[in-house]
Amino acid sequence: MDVNNPIIENIANPHELERMFRKEPEAFKNSFSYAWEQNPDSQVLAVWNERLHFKETANTEKATLLKKNFLSIGILAILAGISTRIMLHFAEQQAIAPINLIFGILPFIAAYFVYNNPPKKNILYTLVSLFLISGFYINMLPIENTDSIILAYLHLPIFLWVLIGLAFTGNEYGIGSRRLAYLKFNGEFCIIYASMAISGMLLSALTMQLFTFVGMDIEEFYFKNVVLFGAAALAVVAAYLVSRNLKLAKNIAPYIAKIFSPLVLATLLAYLITVIWVGQNPFLDRNFLISFNGILLIVLAVTIFSITESGTDEKKNISDYINFALIVLALLIDSVALSAIVFRLSSFGITPNRIAVLGVNILIWANLIWIMLSYIRFLQNKTGPSTIQDAVTKYLPLYGLWAAFVTFTFPLVFN
């Protein structure tokens, strides 16, 4: 027996072998080859041989799978870019409505989720059917700017967003943690997409400036054929990067949530105090009521983003109290908005816009009440953070149902 080989010296000491491997994996592997040749009957070295070679096989399989996924996402991204460019052409000819551009992006993101996490056949058939029905229905509507059709255009992306959520969660669509993961995906997706979009805009500005130096104006061509294609393709690529657990988004998202929550709270408090001071009235001023609802949606989005990024830590911190203050503020804004909408309905009559805004405000108001009550119980140490997250995730399908209701019924009822 060769006493110069450290593995042979410690062949009867499993603890020392493990320590050697963890300290210097490469040196261990080099020494192991000789030790295994000299002791082919050793059960200890046989186990180590399987362990080392199995790891190499696993890495090879992982690399092959990664290459396969990268190829599939590349094809989907190219198809998304081509589809969006074709739809822009028909939209410019006024053959289809511009809203169809979302069908050049969202179905391909859903397709990637289905490919990456194959669902049961009934879920797959539901996804395909609803995407096809949505596309067919929206193109059966007349291309005109009536209130009911504009509302359908505005609510369709929300409905399709919920469908993508179904594709993301797959067979686990009823599990709260998967819905929460989908919400986290959206926040991280926005971070990644914004980062790539900024880089793309800088490249576009540089490219057009370079062509300007030689007397060529390529702005229109470049935006239609390069920027639009890239914007659609990058959306699919961003979905892939987030699903691959890209550390950039996952590391940045919690910090953005912690930074933006207090900033939004301070800004909105200052804004509301100013509004009261100058005497703006959402009951009579339609434009101010619209901005009021816009503020409500921003507060709701920031609050949900902050909740989803807060994790499952049972220990309360300043962020929880800021989130609670944001929810109370959003509830106050929504209550004022609801009162103004009811006043306008009773004073000026029923219109599709007022019914749509009333419906979404009632939905948000109920959701905020649920989240606020959950937060109160959490701050009183009666429940954990999962209760708050349930109040967010379990309510998501209702937004999709309302969006579907407005999209598919309002153009028929109010035209």
GIGI-V177851 format. One record per pair of residues at least 12 apart in sequence whose C-alpha atoms are under 7 Angstrom apart, sorted by the first residue. I is the first residue (numbers start at 1). GAP is how many residues later the second one is. Records with the same first field share a line. If there is no record, write none. Layout:
# GIGI-V177851
I: GAP, GAP
This chain:
# GIGI-V177851
5: 26
7: 24, 25, 28
8: 27
73: 39, 164, 167
76: 32
77: 156, 157, 159, 160
78: 155
80: 24, 25, 28, 152, 153
81: 148, 149, 151, 152
82: 147
83: 21
84: 17, 20, 145, 148
85: 140, 143, 144
87: 13, 14
88: 13
96: 43
97: 46
99: 54
105: 127
108: 128
109: 127, 130
110: 54, 57
113: 54, 55
114: 53
117: 53
119: 51, 52
120: 51
127: 36
147: 205, 206
148: 204, 262, 263, 266
149: 262
151: 256
152: 254, 255
155: 248, 251, 252
156: 247, 248, 251
158: 242, 245
159: 241, 244, 245
162: 238
165: 17
168: 14
176: 214, 217, 218
179: 214
180: 128, 213
183: 125
184: 124, 125
185: 57
187: 118
188: 54, 61, 62, 65
189: 49, 50, 53
191: 58
192: 46, 57
193: 42, 45
253: 56
254: 55, 56
257: 48, 49, 52
258: 61
261: 41, 61, 62
262: 60
265: 61
282: 58
283: 57, 60, 61
289: 48
292: 45
293: 44
296: 34, 37, 38
299: 27, 31
300: 30
303: 20, 23, 24
307: 82
308: 81
312: 73, 74
314: 70, 71
324: 48, 51
327: 41, 45
331: 34, 37
334: 27, 31
338: 20, 23
341: 13, 17
352: 62
367: 28
370: 21
371: 17, 20, 21
374: 13, 14
375: 13
